[in-house]
Amino acid sequence: MTRKSYYFLVAVTRLSSDAPLLWMFYFLYFPRLGSGGAGDAVWNGVLFAAFAGLHSLFAREAPKRIVARLVGPAFVRIAYVMLSGVTLALLLHLWRPVSGELWHTSGYASGLLTVAYAASVLALIRIPSYFDYLDFLGLRQIARSLAGEPASPTALSVKGPYAYCRHPMYLAMLAVFWVGPAMSYTRLEFALLGTLYLFVGLVFEEGNLRRELGAAYDLYSANVPMLIPRLTPWHYHE
């Protein structure tokens, strides 16, 4: 792969990953209005189950091996990221509005909750700067291959918000789901299903991290909470 091809791949991967997330932020703050009922809520639930099931399926080793044979081992993570972005975009596009609201604020309360929502979105955008986001997207592996460098081993990092809680991105995403000046039933259903999916994902991610990092992660989890931040940063000494 040439450098130009690599930069094109970076652009396409970032677009397929970031654009659906930005759409989701807009979708949650400005949910579609409509008069949908129980049937539409069931439709949304089936859609979300398909979305979650597809993600879970492709996180397993057997599908990964199949994808690796099709696109090459170095491109497995990128394929997963692109699939995630495309399926999230489809989920948002096909989501049906459900009538009704749980709350709708105005005045100062609305302004404060809008600021809190914006802060949650900004936190979700900022947190990846504390780890190797290109590695997370699967692009760092290809960059190392182009440079003739070996893959770097997985290491524990407790930079920034990771010194306060183990999963700050999950915490920020939960805030994005639930914080806002209005909570329509359209958004409420998405928030409930998204929260359930995040907590299921947390269980699997914790298991993966323990297997990859061993005693270091056991020490980390004994000192740093999963989601509720501690008051002071924890410092890791190897």
C-alpha positions in Angstrom: 0.0 0.0 0.0 1.3 3.5 -0.9 1.2 6.4 1.5 -1.5 8.1 -0.6 -3.6 5.0 -0.4 -3.0 4.9 3.3 -4.1 8.5 3.8 -7.2 7.8 1.7 -8.0 4.8 3.9 -7.6 7.0 7.0 -10.0 9.6 5.6 -12.6 6.9 4.7 -12.3 5.2 8.0 -12.6 8.4 10.0 -15.6 9.5 7.9 -17.4 6.1 8.3 -16.7 6.2 12.1 -17.2 9.8 13.0 -20.0 11.0 10.7 -22.6 8.5 12.2 -21.6 9.5 15.7 -22.1 13.2 14.9 -25.5 12.2 13.4 -26.3 10.4 16.6 -25.5 13.5 18.7 -27.9 15.5 16.5 -30.5 12.7 16.6 -30.5 12.6 20.4 -30.8 16.3 20.9 -33.3 16.9 18.0 -35.3 13.6 18.0 -37.8 13.1 15.2 -41.4 14.1 16.1 -44.3 11.8 15.2 -47.3 10.0 16.5 -45.8 6.5 16.6 -47.1 3.9 19.0 -46.3 0.4 20.3 -45.8 -1.0 16.9 -43.1 1.6 16.1 -41.5 1.0 19.4 -41.3 -2.8 18.6 -39.8 -2.0 15.2 -37.1 0.1 16.8 -36.4 -2.6 19.3 -36.0 -5.2 16.5 -33.7 -2.8 14.7 -31.5 -2.2 17.7 -31.3 -6.0 18.5 -30.1 -6.6 14.9 -27.6 -3.8 15.3 -26.3 -5.1 18.6 -26.3 -8.7 17.4 -24.3 -7.9 14.3 -21.7 -6.0 16.4 -21.5 -8.9 18.9 -21.2 -11.5 16.1 -18.3 -9.7 14.4 -16.5 -9.3 17.7 -16.1 -13.1 18.0 -13.0 -14.9 16.8 -14.6 -17.1 14.1 -16.1 -14.2 12.1 -12.8 -12.3 12.5 -11.0 -15.2 10.9 -13.4 -15.2 8.0 -13.0 -11.4 7.5 -9.2 -11.8 7.8 -9.3 -14.3 4.9 -11.3 -11.9 2.8 -9.5 -8.6 3.4 -6.3 -9.6 5.2 -5.5 -9.7 9.0 -4.3 -6.0 9.1 -7.7 -4.8 7.8 -10.0 -6.8 10.2 -10.3 -3.9 12.7 -10.9 -1.3 10.0 -13.6 -3.5 8.5 -15.3 -3.8 11.9 -15.1 0.0 12.4 -16.6 0.7 9.0 -19.4 -1.9 9.6 -20.2 -0.2 12.9 -20.5 3.2 11.3 -22.6 2.0 8.4 -25.0 0.0 10.7 -25.3 2.9 13.2 -26.2 5.2 10.3 -28.8 2.7 9.1 -30.2 2.4 12.6 -30.7 6.2 12.9 -32.2 6.4 9.4 -34.7 3.7 10.0 -35.6 4.6 13.6 -39.3 5.5 14.0 -40.6 8.3 16.2 -42.7 7.4 19.2 -45.2 9.9 20.5 -44.9 11.4 24.0 -42.3 12.9 26.3 -40.9 12.0 29.7 -39.8 15.6 30.4 -39.4 18.9 28.6 -37.7 21.8 30.4 -37.6 25.5 29.6 -35.8 28.6 30.8 -32.7 28.3 32.9 -33.1 24.5 33.3 -33.2 24.0 29.6 -30.1 26.1 29.2 -28.2 24.3 31.9 -29.1 20.8 30.5 -28.1 22.0 27.0 -24.7 23.0 28.3 -24.4 19.7 30.1 -25.3 17.8 26.9 -22.7 19.8 24.9 -20.1 19.1 27.6 -20.9 15.3 27.4 -20.4 15.4 23.6 -17.2 17.3 23.9 -15.9 14.9 26.5 -16.7 12.0 24.2 -14.7 13.7 21.4 -11.8 14.6 23.7 -11.3 11.4 25.6 -9.8 9.5 22.6 -6.8 11.9 22.7 -5.7 10.1 25.8 -5.1 6.8 24.0 -4.0 5.9 20.5 -7.2 6.5 18.5 -5.6 5.4 15.2 -4.8 2.0 16.9 -8.4 1.8 18.1 -9.6 2.3 14.5 -7.1 -0.3 13.2 -5.0 2.2 11.3 -1.9 2.2 13.4 -1.2 -1.4 12.5 -1.1 -0.6 8.8 1.1 2.5 9.5 3.6 0.3 11.3 3.5 -2.2 8.5 4.3 0.5 5.9 7.2 1.7 8.1 8.5 -1.8 8.6 7.9 -1.6 12.4 6.7 -4.5 14.6 3.3 -4.3 16.3 3.5 -2.8 19.8 2.4 -4.8 22.8 -0.8 -3.9 24.7 0.0 -1.8 27.7 -2.0 -0.3 30.5 -2.4 3.5 30.3 -4.0 5.7 33.0 -3.6 9.1 31.4 -6.1 11.8 31.9 -9.7 10.6 32.8 -8.5 7.0 32.9 -6.8 7.9 36.2 -10.3 8.6 37.7 -12.4 5.8 36.2 -11.7 2.8 34.0 -14.3 3.5 31.3 -14.7 7.3 30.8 -15.9 6.9 27.2 -18.8 4.7 28.5 -19.6 7.3 31.2 -19.6 10.1 28.6 -21.8 8.1 26.3 -24.3 7.4 29.1 -24.4 11.2 29.7 -25.1 11.8 26.0 -27.9 9.3 26.2 -29.6 10.7 29.3 -28.7 14.4 29.7 -30.7 17.0 27.8 -33.5 19.6 28.0 -36.1 17.2 26.7 -36.6 13.4 26.8 -39.1 12.3 24.2 -40.2 8.7 24.1 -38.3 8.4 20.8 -35.1 9.3 22.6 -36.0 7.4 25.7 -36.2 4.1 23.8 -32.9 4.7 22.2 -31.3 5.6 25.5 -32.7 2.6 27.3 -31.5 0.1 24.6 -28.2 1.9 24.2 -27.6 1.8 28.0 -28.4 -1.9 28.1 -26.0 -2.5 25.2 -23.2 -0.5 26.8 -23.4 -2.4 30.1 -23.3 -5.8 28.2 -20.3 -4.5 26.3 -18.7 -3.4 29.6 -18.8 -7.0 30.9 -17.1 -8.4 27.8 -14.6 -5.5 27.6 -13.6 -6.1 31.2 -12.9 -9.7 30.5 -10.9 -8.9 27.5 -8.7 -6.4 29.3 -8.1 -8.8 32.2 -6.9 -11.4 29.8 -4.7 -9.0 27.8 -3.2 -7.1 30.8 -3.3 -9.6 33.6 -2.2 -8.5 37.0 -1.7 -4.9 35.9 -5.4 -4.6 35.2 -6.4 -6.4 38.4 -4.4 -3.7 40.3 -6.0 -1.0 38.2 -9.5 -2.2 38.8 -8.8 -2.6 42.5 -8.0 1.1 42.8 -10.0 2.8 40.0 -13.8 2.5 39.8 -15.5 1.2 36.6 -17.7 4.3 35.9 -18.2 6.6 39.0 -15.0 8.7 39.0 -12.7 8.7 42.1 -11.9 12.1 43.6 -8.2 12.0 43.1 -6.2 10.6 40.2 -4.6 7.1 40.6 -0.9 6.8 39.6 0.3 3.5 38.2 3.9 2.5 38.8 5.2 -0.5 36.9 
